[in-house]
Amino acid sequence: MPVELKSWNDGAARKAIVDFVQKVTAAGNPDFVPPAERIATFDNDGTLWCEKPLPIQLDFILRRLAEVANDNPALRQQQPWKSAVDKDPSWLGSVINKHYAGDDSDMPTLINGLLARSRA
């Protein structure tokens, strides 16, 4: 079975992955894995960044927002800093979900929070 990964660069990583897939999917090969026992992993950008319990980008954002709130306690009861201080990513998650649904009404609050660090 040909493997089409047109957007992948030729190199050692691509070759290793293609070789592995061909080895474990070839009937009769001692390393063959039956289809019912196979697991496939997909990611939005082709990497295997940690995503549980949070996407790494969200963890980074929450940490940065908490730093700003620690420097300025007056922000601790305002979003997006409140979400970070309370260690409750639900507000940030709702902003992202709303964004994907076409509603960017909370994006200015989030963006202003992210930019606050660079203005401090």
Secondary structure, DSSP 8 states (H G I E B T S, - for coil): -----TTS--SHHHHHHHHHHHHHHSTT-TT---GGG------SSSS----SSS-HHHHHHHHHHHHHHHH-GGGTTSTTHHHHHTT-THHHHHHHHHHHTT--TTHHHHHHHHHHHHH-
